[in-house]
Amino acid sequence: MKNSPSRYLKGFRGESESIDIDSFLVVNEEVDTLPLQHKFVFSSAVNSTGDYTFIPTTLFSELDGNPFLSKMRFSNVNFGYRQKVYLNTYISMPEGTKIDALPKPVRLANSDQSIVFTRQVAFDDKSGKLVSRISVEMKKSLYDADEYGALYEFYKKMYEYLGEPIVIKKS
């Protein structure tokens, strides 16, 4: 990060050029016993229709597209290692923001419980804080080709859930 901050920030923006990041701060970079935090102010164009604005829950993550699009596969799927991905997003909403709909809490697991997806989204009217917590736990790294059908269906459902936005109504 220190050698190329603009390249590092590109990782947060992903392919989107419409996200402007300001006041970027890294906390606990030199202290390995504390969690690494990235704090920043951002602005971005959002999808809107009439009186409604839609905020995605997967901002600044690599969970923006299902990697399994083909229904058939003839080789194993090797993720390389077991993984736990946590995406915690805290957004301060402007005063008077009216939340019309939040994605419902969900827990999704495949049949052998080797992949578990959870999502919780909440809004506190008093503080104006929106909190989204998403986790994906992969308890094994290698899936045989004959397990692909179940993996395909799991990812299809998980990305349907990830596509559910937070809906804000203009007041």
C-alpha positions as CSV (number, residue, x, y, z in Angstrom):
1,M,0.0,0.0,0.0
2,K,2.7,2.4,0.9
3,N,4.5,2.0,-2.5
4,S,1.4,2.4,-4.6
5,P,-1.7,3.9,-2.8
6,S,-3.6,4.5,-6.0
7,R,-3.3,0.8,-7.0
8,Y,-4.3,-0.2,-3.5
9,L,-7.4,1.9,-3.6
10,K,-8.3,0.5,-7.0
11,G,-8.9,-2.8,-5.1
12,F,-11.7,-1.1,-3.2
13,R,-13.3,0.5,-6.2
14,G,-13.1,-2.7,-8.3
15,E,-14.1,-2.1,-11.8
16,S,-16.3,0.8,-10.9
17,E,-14.9,4.2,-11.8
18,S,-17.9,5.9,-10.3
19,I,-16.7,5.5,-6.7
20,D,-14.8,8.4,-5.2
21,I,-12.8,7.7,-2.1
22,D,-11.7,10.5,0.3
23,S,-10.0,10.6,3.7
24,F,-8.6,7.1,3.4
25,L,-7.0,5.9,6.6
26,V,-5.5,2.5,7.6
27,V,-5.7,1.7,11.3
28,N,-3.6,-1.0,13.0
29,E,-1.3,-1.5,10.0
30,E,1.7,-1.9,12.2
31,V,0.0,-3.8,15.1
32,D,-0.6,-7.5,14.2
33,T,-2.6,-8.2,17.3
34,L,-5.4,-5.8,16.4
35,P,-7.7,-6.1,13.3
36,L,-6.6,-4.2,10.2
37,Q,-9.2,-1.5,9.5
38,H,-9.8,0.7,6.5
39,K,-11.7,3.9,7.2
40,F,-12.8,6.3,4.4
41,V,-15.5,8.6,3.1
42,F,-16.9,7.6,-0.3
43,S,-19.5,8.8,-2.7
44,S,-20.9,6.9,-5.6
45,A,-23.8,7.0,-8.1
46,V,-26.5,4.6,-7.0
47,N,-29.3,3.0,-8.8
48,S,-32.6,4.9,-8.4
49,T,-36.1,4.6,-9.7
50,G,-38.6,7.3,-9.0
51,D,-38.7,7.8,-5.2
52,Y,-36.5,4.8,-4.4
53,T,-32.8,4.3,-4.2
54,F,-31.1,0.9,-4.0
55,I,-27.8,0.4,-2.1
56,P,-26.0,-2.9,-2.7
57,T,-24.8,-4.9,0.3
58,T,-21.6,-6.0,-1.4
59,L,-19.9,-2.7,-1.7
60,F,-16.1,-2.9,-1.7
61,S,-16.0,-6.7,-1.8
62,E,-15.0,-9.4,-4.3
63,L,-18.5,-10.8,-4.0
64,D,-19.8,-8.9,-7.1
65,G,-20.2,-11.8,-9.5
66,N,-21.0,-15.5,-9.4
67,P,-17.9,-17.4,-10.7
68,F,-20.0,-20.5,-11.5
69,L,-22.2,-19.7,-14.6
70,S,-22.0,-23.0,-16.4
71,K,-24.4,-25.8,-15.3
72,M,-21.9,-28.5,-16.3
73,R,-18.3,-29.0,-15.2
74,F,-16.0,-31.9,-16.0
75,S,-13.1,-31.0,-13.6
76,N,-12.7,-30.5,-9.9
77,V,-13.2,-27.1,-8.3
78,N,-10.1,-26.2,-6.2
79,F,-10.4,-23.0,-4.2
80,G,-6.8,-23.5,-3.0
81,Y,-7.5,-23.3,0.7
82,R,-10.3,-23.2,3.3
83,Q,-11.6,-19.6,3.6
84,K,-13.7,-17.4,5.9
85,V,-14.8,-14.1,4.3
86,Y,-16.4,-11.4,6.5
87,L,-17.8,-8.3,5.0
88,N,-19.0,-5.8,7.7
89,T,-20.2,-2.5,6.3
90,Y,-21.2,0.5,8.4
91,I,-22.8,3.4,6.7
92,S,-23.9,6.7,8.3
93,M,-27.1,7.7,6.5
94,P,-28.2,11.3,6.2
95,E,-30.7,12.6,8.7
96,G,-34.3,11.9,7.7
97,T,-33.4,8.8,5.7
98,K,-36.4,6.5,5.4
99,I,-35.5,2.8,4.9
100,D,-38.2,1.2,2.9
101,A,-36.8,-2.4,2.9
102,L,-33.8,-4.2,4.3
103,P,-32.7,-7.6,3.1
104,K,-34.0,-10.3,5.5
105,P,-31.5,-12.2,7.7
106,V,-30.5,-15.4,6.1
107,R,-28.4,-18.5,6.7
108,L,-27.7,-20.8,3.8
109,A,-25.6,-24.0,3.9
110,N,-25.0,-26.8,1.5
111,S,-26.0,-30.3,2.3
112,D,-22.7,-31.3,4.0
113,Q,-22.4,-27.9,5.8
114,S,-19.0,-27.3,4.1
115,I,-20.1,-23.9,2.8
116,V,-22.1,-21.6,5.0
117,F,-23.4,-18.1,4.0
118,T,-25.0,-15.7,6.5
119,R,-26.4,-12.2,6.1
120,Q,-27.8,-9.7,8.6
121,V,-28.7,-6.1,7.8
122,A,-30.0,-3.6,10.4
123,F,-30.8,0.2,10.6
124,D,-30.9,2.2,13.8
125,D,-33.2,5.2,13.3
126,K,-31.8,7.1,16.3
127,S,-28.1,7.0,15.2
128,G,-28.8,6.8,11.4
129,K,-26.4,3.9,11.2
130,L,-26.8,1.1,8.7
131,V,-25.0,-2.1,9.4
132,S,-24.6,-5.0,7.0
133,R,-22.8,-8.2,8.1
134,I,-22.1,-10.9,5.5
135,S,-20.0,-14.0,6.0
136,V,-19.0,-16.9,3.8
137,E,-17.2,-19.9,5.3
138,M,-15.7,-22.5,3.1
139,K,-14.7,-25.5,5.3
140,K,-13.1,-27.4,2.5
141,S,-11.1,-26.3,-0.5
142,L,-11.6,-29.1,-3.1
143,Y,-14.9,-30.2,-4.6
144,D,-15.0,-33.1,-7.0
145,A,-16.6,-32.7,-10.4
146,D,-19.5,-34.9,-9.3
147,E,-20.2,-32.3,-6.5
148,Y,-20.4,-29.4,-8.9
149,G,-24.2,-29.5,-9.4
150,A,-24.7,-28.8,-5.7
151,L,-22.0,-26.2,-5.7
152,Y,-23.6,-24.5,-8.7
153,E,-27.0,-24.4,-7.0
154,F,-25.6,-23.1,-3.7
155,Y,-23.7,-20.3,-5.5
156,K,-26.8,-19.4,-7.6
157,K,-28.9,-19.0,-4.4
158,M,-26.2,-17.2,-2.5
159,Y,-25.7,-14.6,-5.3
160,E,-29.5,-14.1,-5.4
161,Y,-29.3,-13.2,-1.7
162,L,-26.3,-11.0,-2.3
163,G,-28.2,-9.2,-5.1
164,E,-30.9,-8.0,-2.7
165,P,-30.4,-4.3,-2.1
166,I,-31.2,-2.0,0.7
167,V,-34.2,0.1,-0.4
168,I,-34.4,3.8,0.6
169,K,-37.5,5.9,0.0
170,K,-37.2,9.6,-0.6
171,S,-39.0,11.4,2.2
